[in-house]
Amino acid sequence: MDFKKILTDIARAIVDTPDAVVVEETVDGDNIELVLTVAEDDTGMVIGRHGRIAKAIRQIMKAAANTCGKHVTVEIK
């Protein structure tokens, strides 16, 4: 499963400038770290009120990772 593509597609659907979405992936065994970078003006859209959207994105990614027996962490910059 391509977690980087999943996160990229989710982020591009949320932001105003989808071309500025960048996802960096670091794999260490079963642990996958994804760093999401968006345009400065779009950061609030990805985080949401009180972090609700960011929390939802992390939950979706963890659910997808559980189907493969992996552990995913998402960091938003």
Secondary structure, DSSP 8 states (H G I E B T S, - for coil): --HHHHHHHHHHHHSS-GGG-EEEEEEETTEEEEEEE--GGGHHHHH-GGGHHHHHHHHHHHHHHHTTT-EEEEEE-
